[in-house]
């Protein structure tokens, strides 16, 4: 929501906003993987480099989808999020 509100206040095109969002998401996931699994900085940078190459085509494909064609199917996200609460070692401890 905050990203969308901030983007709405800029002259950036929808494609530019989607590219920025996708890169931010990819960078976040890679940084989490570097901290959560045995993945070094160099491997993380290689992974991010591969994702960066794929982002423009992926964004372009997403932008031409009609509303009825868009979907997300992430059944394990809720399961893994729930398990995270009871794990001994958590990525970010509060």
N, C-alpha and C positions, 0 to 999 in steps of 0.2 A: 504494500500500500504506500509506504513512504517513498519507495523508488518511483512508483507511478506518479505520485504527486509532484515529486521533484522534477521528473522528466516532463511533465505537462507544462511546467514553467519555463521550458527551454525551447529554442527553435529547432531542436533535433527532430529528424524524421522518425517515423515508426520503426523503420529498419535500423537506424542508428541506435535507437533506444533498446531495441531487441538485442542487437549485437552487444551493447554494453551490459545489459542484464545477463545474457548468456555467458559472457566472459567472467563477470563477477561471480556467478553461480559456479562455473567451472573452477575458478581460482579458489573459491571457498572449499569446494569438495576436495581438491587436491591438497590444500593445506590441512584439512581435517585428516586425510589419509596419511600424510606425512607424520602427523602426531599420533594417530591411532594404530597404525600398523608399521611393521618394519620396512619403511619406505624412506630412503634418504632424500636429501634435497635435490641431488642431481637427477634421480629417477623421477621425482615429483616434477621437476622442470621439463623433463622429456615428455612426461604424461601431459602436462599443461600445453606444451608445444603441439602435441598431436591433437589435443582438443581444440586449440585455437585454429588449426588448419581446417577442422571440420565445422566450426561454428558458422561461418558465412553461408555455406550451402544449406545447413540445417535451418538457419533463420529464414533464408529465402523460401525453402520448402514449407515452413510453417506459415509464412505470411500469405501464401496462396490458398491455404485450406479454408473451406467454408465452415461456418459455426458447427454444423452437424458432423463434420469430419474431425474436429478437435476432440481429443480425449486423453486421459491419463489413467494408467492402470498400475498402481503401486501398492498391491496388497501387503507386501512385506514391510512397507514403511511404518505402518501403525504397529505391527508386531515388534519390529526391532526397536522402535521408539519406546514401547512399553517395557521391553526387556532392559533397555538402557538404565531405567530407574533403579533396578535391583542389582545391577552389576557391581562387583567389588571395585574394579578400577574403571573410573569414568573419565572421558576425555576432558571435561571441564567440571570440576567439583565446586559445588556452591557452599 
